[in-house]
Amino acid sequence: MRFSSLAPTLSLAFALLVPLTACGDKSAVSLTVTMQDPSVTAQQGALGSTLGGGFELEFNLGPEASGTTTVTLGDFALQTAAGTMLVDSLKVDPGSTAFPLTIDKGSIKDVSFTFSMSALLTQAQHDAICAGKVVIVGSVMDSLSGHTDSTESAAVTPDCS
């Protein structure tokens, strides 16, 4: 066999291999949203139970993104660790951070949120929240990708009384 007849085969193999090894981490070119430090409280009072808590969102726009992105908040909810919905609409407050939020490529922004429910919890809701671990779920819209990114906390045991 002559080496010159292997050249086209080797060229094709190299051409197929280069894209596979050149693929980078998706986070280098897109927005990554991570929920951290979740807390949930369900406190019984004279008139009923109140729900409260908080979390931090870390917005990380990769250094190879094509530009800045504008992030708007979607919906946030509380569910059991198994995925059963407990409270389908949490009013989240980003404190002094204004949304929509602009994030430059290669930047990380941390935003602390608190949440509460405007209505009192029913006794059944209070009992379900306090029965085990819960997860805060939410979404944000990313203008750079044109997609909605979902995020969720680690399972946390609520502080109940």
TORPA-4810 file (N, C-alpha, C, O; in nm, 3 decimals):
<nodes>
NODE_1_0.085_-0.116_0.000_0.000_0.000_0.000_0.090_0.123_0.000_0.190_0.128_0.071_M
NODE_2_0.054_0.219_-0.077_0.131_0.340_-0.087_0.077_0.444_0.010_-0.043_0.451_0.033_R
NODE_3_0.167_0.527_0.067_0.126_0.629_0.162_0.041_0.737_0.097_-0.043_0.797_0.164_F
NODE_4_0.060_0.762_-0.030_-0.018_0.866_-0.097_-0.166_0.829_-0.103_-0.251_0.918_-0.110_S
NODE_5_-0.199_0.699_-0.100_-0.340_0.660_-0.103_-0.405_0.678_0.035_-0.527_0.679_0.045_S
NODE_6_-0.326_0.692_0.141_-0.380_0.715_0.275_-0.411_0.863_0.299_-0.489_0.894_0.389_L
NODE_7_-0.352_0.952_0.223_-0.367_1.095_0.246_-0.513_1.141_0.247_-0.552_1.214_0.339_A
NODE_8_-0.595_1.103_0.148_-0.736_1.147_0.153_-0.809_1.092_0.276_-0.892_1.162_0.335_P
NODE_9_-0.780_0.969_0.315_-0.846_0.909_0.431_-0.805_0.982_0.558_-0.890_1.011_0.642_T
NODE_10_-0.676_1.011_0.572_-0.630_1.082_0.691_-0.684_1.224_0.696_-0.718_1.274_0.803_L
NODE_11_-0.692_1.290_0.581_-0.747_1.425_0.576_-0.892_1.427_0.621_-0.933_1.515_0.697_S
NODE_12_-0.972_1.328_0.576_-1.112_1.318_0.614_-1.124_1.289_0.764_-1.207_1.350_0.832_L
NODE_13_-1.043_1.199_0.816_-1.046_1.166_0.959_-1.011_1.289_1.042_-1.074_1.314_1.144_A
NODE_14_-0.912_1.366_1.000_-0.873_1.486_1.072_-0.984_1.591_1.066_-1.012_1.657_1.166_F
NODE_15_-1.046_1.607_0.950_-1.154_1.704_0.934_-1.272_1.670_1.024_-1.338_1.761_1.075_A
NODE_16_-1.301_1.543_1.044_-1.410_1.502_1.132_-1.372_1.516_1.279_-1.458_1.546_1.362_L
NODE_17_-1.248_1.495_1.312_-1.202_1.499_1.450_-1.188_1.641_1.503_-1.218_1.664_1.620_L
NODE_18_-1.145_1.735_1.424_-1.121_1.872_1.468_-1.248_1.936_1.525_-1.240_1.995_1.632_V
NODE_19_-1.365_1.928_1.459_-1.484_1.988_1.520_-1.519_1.924_1.654_-1.570_1.992_1.743_P
NODE_20_-1.494_1.796_1.669_-1.526_1.730_1.795_-1.437_1.779_1.907_-1.484_1.795_2.020_L
NODE_21_-1.313_1.802_1.880_-1.220_1.847_1.984_-1.225_1.998_2.000_-1.181_2.050_2.103_T
NODE_22_-1.278_2.070_1.902_-1.283_2.216_1.909_-1.405_2.265_1.985_-1.412_2.383_2.021_A
NODE_23_-1.503_2.178_2.009_-1.623_2.218_2.081_-1.587_2.260_2.222_-1.521_2.185_2.294_C
NODE_24_-1.629_2.380_2.261_-1.600_2.430_2.394_-1.717_2.409_2.487_-1.819_2.350_2.451_G
NODE_25_-1.701_2.457_2.605_-1.803_2.453_2.706_-1.913_2.553_2.669_-1.882_2.668_2.637_D
NODE_26_-2.039_2.511_2.672_-2.151_2.598_2.636_-2.154_2.724_2.722_-2.194_2.831_2.676_K
NODE_27_-2.111_2.711_2.849_-2.115_2.826_2.939_-2.020_2.937_2.895_-2.034_3.051_2.941_S
NODE_28_-1.925_2.908_2.808_-1.832_3.011_2.761_-1.900_3.109_2.666_-1.851_3.220_2.647_A
NODE_29_-2.012_3.070_2.604_-2.078_3.154_2.505_-2.220_3.191_2.542_-2.288_3.259_2.465_V
NODE_30_-2.268_3.149_2.660_-2.407_3.173_2.694_-2.422_3.215_2.840_-2.324_3.220_2.915_S
NODE_31_-2.545_3.244_2.878_-2.577_3.283_3.015_-2.603_3.158_3.098_-2.678_3.070_3.057_L
NODE_32_-2.541_3.152_3.216_-2.567_3.047_3.313_-2.629_3.112_3.435_-2.576_3.211_3.487_T
NODE_33_-2.742_3.058_3.480_-2.811_3.111_3.597_-2.810_3.003_3.705_-2.857_2.892_3.683_V
NODE_34_-2.756_3.038_3.822_-2.746_2.942_3.932_-2.813_2.999_4.055_-2.786_3.113_4.095_T
NODE_35_-2.903_2.920_4.116_-2.969_2.962_4.239_-2.891_2.906_4.358_-2.859_2.787_4.363_M
NODE_36_-2.862_2.994_4.454_-2.783_2.957_4.570_-2.848_3.007_4.699_-2.934_3.096_4.695_Q
NODE_37_-2.807_2.950_4.811_-2.847_2.994_4.945_-2.998_3.007_4.963_-3.045_3.112_5.008_D
NODE_38_-3.076_2.902_4.931_-3.221_2.912_4.949_-3.260_2.905_5.096_-3.196_2.836_5.176_P
NODE_39_-3.366_2.976_5.131_-3.426_2.964_5.263_-3.577_2.978_5.248_-3.625_3.055_5.164_S
NODE_40_-3.649_2.904_5.330_-3.796_2.906_5.326_-3.846_2.904_5.470_-3.799_2.824_5.552_V
NODE_41_-3.942_2.992_5.500_-4.005_2.992_5.631_-4.156_2.984_5.614_-4.213_3.042_5.521_T
NODE_42_-4.220_2.913_5.705_-4.366_2.907_5.713_-4.402_2.926_5.860_-4.385_2.835_5.941_A
NODE_43_-4.450_3.044_5.892_-4.474_3.081_6.032_-4.623_3.096_6.058_-4.693_3.170_5.989_Q
NODE_44_-4.671_3.025_6.160_-4.811_3.037_6.199_-4.827_3.159_6.288_-4.748_3.181_6.380_Q
NODE_45_-4.929_3.236_6.260_-4.961_3.354_6.340_-5.105_3.349_6.386_-5.174_3.249_6.363_G
NODE_46_-5.151_3.454_6.450_-5.287_3.460_6.501_-5.392_3.453_6.390_-5.500_3.396_6.409_A
NODE_47_-5.361_3.509_6.275_-5.457_3.512_6.165_-5.434_3.403_6.060_-5.518_3.384_5.972_L
NODE_48_-5.324_3.332_6.068_-5.291_3.229_5.971_-5.140_3.218_5.954_-5.064_3.277_6.031_G
NODE_49_-5.098_3.144_5.854_-4.955_3.121_5.830_-4.903_3.212_5.720_-4.972_3.238_5.621_S
NODE_50_-4.780_3.259_5.739_-4.715_3.341_5.637_-4.597_3.262_5.578_-4.537_3.178_5.645_T
NODE_51_-4.567_3.292_5.455_-4.456_3.229_5.383_-4.352_3.335_5.354_-4.385_3.446_5.314_L
NODE_52_-4.227_3.300_5.374_-4.118_3.392_5.342_-3.993_3.314_5.306_-3.991_3.192_5.313_G
NODE_53_-3.891_3.387_5.268_-3.764_3.322_5.237_-3.681_3.407_5.144_-3.706_3.526_5.126_G
NODE_54_-3.582_3.343_5.087_-3.494_3.414_4.997_-3.398_3.321_4.926_-3.394_3.201_4.953_G
NODE_55_-3.322_3.377_4.835_-3.222_3.303_4.758_-3.135_3.404_4.686_-3.165_3.524_4.683_F
NODE_56_-3.029_3.356_4.629_-2.941_3.439_4.548_-2.934_3.379_4.408_-2.924_3.257_4.392_E
NODE_57_-2.940_3.464_4.308_-2.918_3.419_4.170_-2.784_3.472_4.124_-2.753_3.590_4.138_L
NODE_58_-2.704_3.381_4.067_-2.578_3.420_4.005_-2.597_3.414_3.855_-2.630_3.310_3.799_E
NODE_59_-2.577_3.528_3.790_-2.586_3.539_3.644_-2.444_3.545_3.590_-2.369_3.635_3.626_F
NODE_60_-2.406_3.449_3.506_-2.271_3.440_3.454_-2.279_3.435_3.301_-2.325_3.335_3.245_N
NODE_61_-2.235_3.541_3.235_-2.234_3.544_3.089_-2.092_3.513_3.043_-1.998_3.585_3.076_L
NODE_62_-2.078_3.406_2.969_-1.948_3.356_2.927_-1.863_3.458_2.854_-1.916_3.550_2.791_G
NODE_63_-1.731_3.443_2.860_-1.640_3.539_2.798_-1.641_3.535_2.645_-1.595_3.629_2.580_P
NODE_64_-1.692_3.428_2.589_-1.696_3.417_2.443_-1.835_3.446_2.386_-1.861_3.418_2.269_E
NODE_65_-1.925_3.501_2.468_-2.059_3.537_2.421_-2.047_3.642_2.311_-1.946_3.713_2.303_A
NODE_66_-2.148_3.652_2.227_-2.142_3.746_2.115_-2.169_3.890_2.156_-2.151_3.981_2.075_S
NODE_67_-2.210_3.913_2.279_-2.235_4.049_2.326_-2.298_4.047_2.463_-2.296_3.945_2.533_G
NODE_68_-2.355_4.161_2.502_-2.422_4.170_2.631_-2.560_4.104_2.621_-2.610_4.079_2.512_T
NODE_69_-2.619_4.078_2.737_-2.755_4.026_2.740_-2.836_4.106_2.839_-2.783_4.163_2.934_T
NODE_70_-2.966_4.109_2.817_-3.059_4.173_2.909_-3.146_4.063_2.967_-3.208_3.985_2.894_T
NODE_71_-3.150_4.057_3.099_-3.224_3.952_3.168_-3.349_4.012_3.232_-3.342_4.113_3.301_V
NODE_72_-3.463_3.948_3.208_-3.587_3.984_3.276_-3.633_3.864_3.358_-3.604_3.749_3.325_T
NODE_73_-3.704_3.893_3.464_-3.750_3.787_3.553_-3.876_3.721_3.499_-3.964_3.786_3.443_L
NODE_74_-3.882_3.590_3.518_-4.002_3.514_3.485_-4.078_3.483_3.613_-4.086_3.567_3.703_G
NODE_75_-4.134_3.364_3.620_-4.213_3.322_3.734_-4.129_3.241_3.832_-4.035_3.172_3.792_D
NODE_76_-4.164_3.249_3.958_-4.099_3.171_4.064_-4.206_3.099_4.144_-4.317_3.151_4.161_F
NODE_77_-4.173_2.979_4.192_-4.270_2.897_4.263_-4.198_2.812_4.367_-4.075_2.806_4.371_A
NODE_78_-4.278_2.747_4.450_-4.226_2.659_4.553_-4.288_2.521_4.532_-4.409_2.509_4.517_L
NODE_79_-4.205_2.420_4.531_-4.254_2.283_4.514_-4.181_2.189_4.608_-4.078_2.223_4.665_Q
NODE_80_-4.237_2.070_4.622_-4.170_1.969_4.703_-4.046_1.922_4.630_-4.030_1.946_4.510_T
NODE_81_-3.957_1.855_4.702_-3.837_1.801_4.638_-3.873_1.700_4.530_-3.795_1.678_4.437_A
NODE_82_-3.991_1.639_4.542_-4.038_1.541_4.442_-4.104_1.608_4.322_-4.136_1.541_4.224_A
NODE_83_-4.125_1.742_4.328_-4.180_1.813_4.213_-4.327_1.851_4.223_-4.381_1.905_4.127_G
NODE_84_-4.393_1.824_4.335_-4.533_1.862_4.351_-4.541_2.011_4.383_-4.471_2.060_4.471_T
NODE_85_-4.627_2.083_4.310_-4.640_2.228_4.329_-4.704_2.257_4.465_-4.807_2.200_4.500_M
NODE_86_-4.642_2.348_4.539_-4.696_2.392_4.668_-4.752_2.533_4.659_-4.865_2.558_4.703_L
NODE_87_-4.674_2.625_4.603_-4.717_2.764_4.583_-4.673_2.801_4.442_-4.554_2.803_4.412_V
NODE_88_-4.771_2.830_4.356_-4.737_2.849_4.215_-4.695_2.990_4.176_-4.657_3.013_4.062_D
NODE_89_-4.701_3.084_4.270_-4.660_3.219_4.234_-4.600_3.288_4.356_-4.671_3.330_4.447_S
NODE_90_-4.468_3.299_4.355_-4.398_3.370_4.461_-4.366_3.510_4.413_-4.317_3.530_4.302_L
NODE_91_-4.394_3.607_4.498_-4.357_3.745_4.468_-4.212_3.762_4.511_-4.183_3.764_4.630_K
NODE_92_-4.121_3.775_4.414_-3.979_3.788_4.445_-3.938_3.935_4.439_-3.984_4.010_4.353_V
NODE_93_-3.852_3.974_4.532_-3.805_4.112_4.542_-3.652_4.113_4.531_-3.584_4.059_4.618_D
NODE_94_-3.598_4.175_4.424_-3.452_4.180_4.407_-3.385_4.293_4.483_-3.272_4.330_4.451_P
NODE_95_-3.451_4.348_4.583_-3.391_4.456_4.661_-3.364_4.578_4.576_-3.454_4.627_4.508_G
NODE_96_-3.243_4.629_4.580_-3.208_4.751_4.506_-3.167_4.725_4.361_-3.138_4.820_4.288_S
NODE_97_-3.165_4.600_4.319_-3.127_4.569_4.181_-3.246_4.587_4.089_-3.353_4.530_4.112_T
NODE_98_-3.229_4.666_3.985_-3.337_4.693_3.891_-3.335_4.591_3.776_-3.229_4.557_3.724_A
NODE_99_-3.453_4.544_3.739_-3.469_4.457_3.622_-3.553_4.530_3.522_-3.644_4.605_3.560_F
NODE_100_-3.525_4.511_3.391_-3.429_4.419_3.332_-3.285_4.455_3.370_-3.251_4.571_3.390_P
NODE_101_-3.203_4.351_3.379_-3.065_4.360_3.422_-2.974_4.334_3.302_-2.989_4.233_3.234_L
NODE_102_-2.880_4.424_3.277_-2.785_4.407_3.167_-2.658_4.342_3.220_-2.603_4.384_3.322_T
NODE_103_-2.612_4.239_3.149_-2.491_4.168_3.189_-2.395_4.168_3.070_-2.432_4.126_2.960_I
NODE_104_-2.273_4.214_3.093_-2.170_4.217_2.989_-2.106_4.080_2.974_-2.101_4.002_3.069_D
NODE_105_-2.058_4.051_2.854_-1.991_3.922_2.834_-1.869_3.913_2.926_-1.796_4.010_2.946_K
NODE_106_-1.850_3.794_2.981_-1.742_3.771_3.074_-1.771_3.819_3.216_-1.682_3.815_3.301_G
NODE_107_-1.893_3.864_3.242_-1.928_3.919_3.374_-2.013_3.823_3.455_-2.085_3.739_3.401_S
NODE_108_-2.002_3.838_3.586_-2.085_3.765_3.681_-2.155_3.867_3.769_-2.091_3.957_3.823_I
NODE_109_-2.286_3.853_3.784_-2.362_3.941_3.874_-2.440_3.852_3.969_-2.506_3.757_3.928_K
NODE_110_-2.432_3.886_4.098_-2.507_3.816_4.201_-2.619_3.908_4.248_-2.596_4.026_4.276_D
NODE_111_-2.740_3.854_4.258_-2.855_3.931_4.304_-2.925_3.852_4.414_-2.959_3.736_4.396_V
NODE_112_-2.944_3.918_4.528_-3.015_3.855_4.640_-3.164_3.889_4.631_-3.201_4.003_4.607_S
NODE_113_-3.247_3.787_4.649_-3.392_3.802_4.643_-3.454_3.761_4.776_-3.404_3.672_4.844_F
NODE_114_-3.561_3.826_4.810_-3.649_3.778_4.916_-3.784_3.750_4.851_-3.814_3.802_4.743_T
NODE_115_-3.862_3.668_4.916_-3.996_3.642_4.862_-4.095_3.628_4.976_-4.060_3.599_5.090_F
NODE_116_-4.220_3.649_4.939_-4.330_3.631_5.032_-4.456_3.604_4.951_-4.457_3.615_4.828_S
NODE_117_-4.558_3.570_5.020_-4.688_3.549_4.957_-4.781_3.656_5.009_-4.786_3.679_5.130_M
NODE_118_-4.854_3.721_4.922_-4.942_3.830_4.966_-5.060_3.776_5.048_-5.110_3.846_5.136_S
NODE_119_-5.104_3.656_5.019_-5.215_3.595_5.093_-5.158_3.501_5.199_-5.046_3.451_5.187_A
NODE_120_-5.236_3.478_5.302_-5.194_3.383_5.405_-5.202_3.240_5.351_-5.283_3.210_5.264_L
NODE_121_-5.117_3.155_5.402_-5.121_3.013_5.366_-5.242_2.947_5.431_-5.282_2.984_5.541_L
NODE_122_-5.298_2.850_5.363_-5.399_2.768_5.428_-5.327_2.671_5.521_-5.206_2.652_5.509_T
NODE_123_-5.400_2.610_5.611_-5.337_2.512_5.700_-5.280_2.396_5.620_-5.174_2.343_5.653_Q
NODE_124_-5.350_2.356_5.513_-5.302_2.246_5.428_-5.171_2.283_5.359_-5.080_2.201_5.349_A
NODE_125_-5.160_2.408_5.311_-5.036_2.453_5.248_-4.923_2.455_5.350_-4.813_2.407_5.322_Q
NODE_126_-4.948_2.509_5.466_-4.847_2.515_5.572_-4.798_2.374_5.604_-4.677_2.351_5.611_H
NODE_127_-4.890_2.281_5.623_-4.853_2.143_5.656_-4.773_2.078_5.544_-4.678_2.005_5.571_D
NODE_128_-4.811_2.103_5.418_-4.740_2.044_5.304_-4.599_2.100_5.292_-4.505_2.027_5.262_A
NODE_129_-4.584_2.231_5.314_-4.452_2.293_5.307_-4.362_2.239_5.417_-4.244_2.215_5.395_I
NODE_130_-4.419_2.221_5.534_-4.341_2.179_5.650_-4.322_2.027_5.660_-4.257_1.979_5.752_C
NODE_131_-4.377_1.952_5.566_-4.370_1.805_5.570_-4.235_1.749_5.527_-4.206_1.633_5.553_A
NODE_132_-4.153_1.829_5.462_-4.023_1.779_5.414_-3.947_1.886_5.340_-3.973_2.005_5.356_G
NODE_133_-3.854_1.842_5.259_-3.770_1.937_5.184_-3.850_1.999_5.068_-3.938_1.935_5.010_K
NODE_134_-3.816_2.124_5.039_-3.881_2.197_4.930_-3.773_2.254_4.836_-3.655_2.262_4.871_V
NODE_135_-3.817_2.294_4.718_-3.729_2.350_4.615_-3.794_2.476_4.561_-3.914_2.479_4.533_V
NODE_136_-3.715_2.580_4.546_-3.759_2.703_4.481_-3.725_2.689_4.333_-3.610_2.660_4.299_I
NODE_137_-3.822_2.709_4.246_-3.800_2.701_4.102_-3.833_2.836_4.040_-3.918_2.910_4.091_V
NODE_138_-3.767_2.868_3.930_-3.794_2.994_3.865_-3.741_2.999_3.724_-3.680_2.903_3.675_G
NODE_139_-3.764_3.113_3.660_-3.716_3.130_3.523_-3.678_3.275_3.499_-3.730_3.366_3.564_S
NODE_140_-3.588_3.294_3.405_-3.548_3.427_3.358_-3.542_3.423_3.206_-3.516_3.318_3.147_V
NODE_141_-3.567_3.537_3.145_-3.556_3.548_3.000_-3.424_3.616_2.966_-3.387_3.717_3.026_M
NODE_142_-3.355_3.559_2.868_-3.222_3.602_2.826_-3.232_3.657_2.684_-3.261_3.582_2.591_D
NODE_143_-3.208_3.788_2.666_-3.224_3.850_2.534_-3.122_3.801_2.432_-3.150_3.798_2.313_S
NODE_144_-3.003_3.762_2.479_-2.898_3.720_2.386_-2.936_3.590_2.316_-2.918_3.577_2.195_L
NODE_145_-2.988_3.496_2.391_-3.028_3.368_2.331_-3.172_3.370_2.283_-3.210_3.290_2.197_S
NODE_146_-3.252_3.460_2.338_-3.394_3.462_2.303_-3.472_3.351_2.371_-3.584_3.320_2.331_G
NODE_147_-3.414_3.290_2.472_-3.475_3.176_2.541_-3.509_3.211_2.685_-3.461_3.310_2.741_H
NODE_148_-3.592_3.126_2.742_-3.620_3.131_2.885_-3.533_3.026_2.951_-3.534_2.909_2.912_T
NODE_149_-3.457_3.067_3.051_-3.370_2.976_3.125_-3.437_2.945_3.258_-3.477_3.037_3.330_D
NODE_150_-3.448_2.818_3.292_-3.505_2.782_3.421_-3.392_2.752_3.519_-3.281_2.714_3.480_S
NODE_151_-3.423_2.771_3.646_-3.327_2.746_3.751_-3.401_2.696_3.873_-3.521_2.722_3.890_T
NODE_152_-3.330_2.623_3.957_-3.392_2.577_4.081_-3.287_2.565_4.190_-3.168_2.549_4.164_E
NODE_153_-3.337_2.574_4.312_-3.248_2.565_4.426_-3.223_2.419_4.460_-3.289_2.329_4.409_S
NODE_154_-3.127_2.399_4.546_-3.111_2.268_4.608_-3.229_2.249_4.703_-3.291_2.347_4.745_A
NODE_155_-3.261_2.127_4.737_-3.369_2.100_4.831_-3.330_2.155_4.968_-3.216_2.138_5.012_A
NODE_156_-3.424_2.221_5.034_-3.399_2.284_5.163_-3.512_2.248_5.259_-3.628_2.236_5.218_V
NODE_157_-3.478_2.231_5.386_-3.579_2.206_5.488_-3.631_2.340_5.539_-3.553_2.421_5.589_T
NODE_158_-3.761_2.365_5.527_-3.817_2.493_5.570_-3.807_2.510_5.722_-3.809_2.413_5.798_P
NODE_159_-3.797_2.636_5.762_-3.803_2.672_5.903_-3.951_2.696_5.934_-4.009_2.796_5.891_D
NODE_160_-4.010_2.605_6.009_-4.153_2.609_6.033_-4.186_2.627_6.181_-4.116_2.575_6.268_C
NODE_161_-4.291_2.700_6.207_-4.342_2.711_6.343_-4.493_2.725_6.339_-4.557_2.735_6.444_S
</nodes>
